[in-house]
Each structure stands twice: as structure tokens, then as C-alpha cells.
């Protein structure tokens, strides 16, 4: 049945409107369609998600931990280590290229620079396969703001239980390149919750030492500077054990430092000519993570502490029979050469437990050359020594040497998943600098080349007034 519309709903107008009105309607419809399309495109591209063109890797990827046995230096990823928050005022350096490929074993390092040494990776491949230019490594430290300098001066915190010590003498020149290194040490070790100290051997009088510090040490480091004299060490040792000089017994200032600073249960120390390509906070975190993985694999008869007692960066070995630094009294004190262990000490990690044992040996009249005194005490006392393998680079496919101990020659509580076969030694981490110096020099000289980058490396020694 047909019903007519009420009067208030008049029938639609069927007549065509004017051309102007029709044009206005077309423009309105087109504009509306355009804005709808824009809205849906915005949803597609800007809502949170993981676009397939975004890399999921970063320069702070997790430490890669070797599986036991490390026959081919294979590595596994055990999860991301947790780094402390970074102060908003400080932007740490970032590598030029991430995840540069360096194959296991002997391999060419591609630096992007022509007519230089073709460095070979002769040891363990880098944990973090970042590639650094000299400029990128030290960029944040070239012209630091007053806020950054204040952050350096006030790095040390009463809650920190670990210290990072840079061992120096009054011969240190504190030139520009050393200052960049020193700023990096403080700010980056500080990110890993380390107090940092510059421990300076000075046999000047107290007024002369203060004058020397004011005239040589940049202002931002003075609050972190401590001095000691040969006389201080002798007085502290109190005649209980033999003492020759600071060079041969440079463990004693560290023992004295820890004895006088009760808050620290672990310290790292580096010599003035140690350098790192890469960031200190990441390097120290990788050491912790790797030791943790070995501790999780300890045998039922072992008692490995949460923190190792001695961290070395060269494979442990038994000193050779005619080594210059062997002492007949020390050989006798330790029960023969078979029980001696040694490792070069440009960089050490020591627990308070080890240092207190060293003090006990001193009190009983035993004091030996620093490269075998701490490792031997750790071995004799069944403390835990952890050899941290790190990358080494040579201008040839063979390292300066290889060292290993048999499984039964390791300490009772040493990780048994570290040193199964001969580990590379020498090259860019050695007691002399025929390889470490050109490795660093060439990196510096290529600093303006945008394609030049070097992989992560702990390097020693770096000599010369220019870099120090």
C-alpha cells in the first residue's frame, strides 16, 4: 500500500543544480577521499612494529661466550648483558660499522686503507664485531663540555665496590692523545660502576708532588689522582719480605691501595701504555658474562666464586727455566719450578681475597717478581684464575707464540673450559711493541679516511711521547 511522505519530509529535488554547485561537490568528494587515504597510510607506517628494513643488531649486542671445549673458538650467544643506565649528559662513542665480518682463525682484517700492513686475526675472533675509526672511538672526548668534565671529576661513588686503577709515574706527559684515553677510561668504566683512580708513583716530596700534579694532570682528573712513594711501600711492607724496586714488585702499591680502601672487593689495573679499541664498559661487561658462563659449567668438585680471584689477558704458563726474573729463593718458597705460574701483567684483575693472600705471603717473607707472584699464589691457594681470551692481530698468519697448560696443570678451581689447546700470545698484546705500535700508529694515521676502521682490540704497549 502506497503511503505519501509527511509534509515535513518533502520529496527529493530531482532537478539538476547549477554548474558551480556541481564543481563544488566534486572538489569536496575528492578532498575527502585524499585525506582518508593519507590516514590509512599513516596507520600503516607509523604504528609500532618491526619494519623489515630496520636492523635488529646493535653495538651493545650480548657477549659471545665460548663453548667448551674451544677447539675452533666457536661462540654462542648467552643473552644480553645488562649495562647500567647512561647519564643523559654523556653520549658514549659508537662504532663506524657494526658487525664487520672477521672469520674464526687466521683471517685478513679489511681496514679500507691501502698500502698498510695486512693485519691477520691470529687468536680468538672479536666478541663484538664492531669496527672503529680512531675519530669515532675518541669523538666524545675531544672537546668535552663543562658538564662532562664535571662528570669525570665526580665519577667515583660511595656505593661502588670495584675500582679501575691506571698505574702511572711522574714521567707521564699527559699529552692530548693520552688525555682522550684517560677520559674514555673514566667515563666508560664509570658506566660499568667502577671507581677510577690514577695511581702515580712519585718520589718527590709532598709539596713537590702537589706542584707536579697541578702542573701536569688536567683539572678533571685531579680528584681521582693518588700518589705513593717508594718509601711508602717500604714502610707498608715493614721489612717482612724482600723488596727490590717498584718496577719488579709493582703488585705492592696495588696491595697497599686495597688495604687502605676497604670498600673495594675487586680491582682492575692497567699500565700507562695499555689502550683499547672499543669501549671499556662493554669490554669489562663481556669479561663478567664470559666468566659467568664458565662458572655455570664448573665441575662438582670445584668451588668457583661469583667473581674470579685473578683475571689474566695472556694464557697462563710455567716460566721457562732460564727466565731472567726467576729467583732461587722464590722457587724454593713455592716448592719448585713445577708449581710456578706466570702471565704478563699490563692488565690484571684481582679480588680482595687474592690480595689478602699476597699480604699473607709477604708477612711470611715471600715476595717475587710481579708476573709470577700473583698467579703462583692463586695456583697454590686453589683460588680461581680466569684467562680471558681476546683478539690478537699480527702482520703474518702465526702469532708470536702459543701457550697452554694441561688440564691437570690448571688450578683446582680454575675454569676447565678455557685453555684446552694452545692459545695465541704476543702480537698486539705483548711485553714489547714491534706489532702493537704499528697496529695503533696506522689506525691513528688513517683517522681521516671514512672507510678505515679497526676491530676491537686490547693493545699493549703503546709507546712514544705523542701518545702519552
Secondary structure, 3 states (H helix, E strand, C coil): CCCCCCCCCCCCCCCCCCHHHHHHHHHHHHHHHHHHHHHHHHHHHHCCCCCCCCCCCCCCCCCEEECCCCCCCCEEECCCCCCCCCCCCCCCCCCCECCCCCCCCCEECCCCCCCCCCCEECCCCCCCCCEECHHHHHHHHCCCCHHHHHHHHCCCCCCCCEEEEEEEECCCCCCHHHHHHHHHHHHHHHHCCEEEEEEEECCCCHHHHHHHHHHHCCHHHHCCEEEECHHHHHHHHCCCCCCCCCCCCCHHHHHHHHHHCCCCCEEEEEECCCEEECCHHHHHHHHHHHHHHHHHCCCCCCCCCCCCCEEECCCCECCCCCCCCCCHHHHHHCCCHHHCCECCCCEEEEEHHHHHHHHHHHHCCCCCCHHHHHHHHHHHCCCCEEECCCCCEECCCCCCEEECCCHHHCCCCCCCCCCCCCEEEECCECCCCCCHHHHHHHHHHCCCCCCCCEECEEEECCCCCCCC
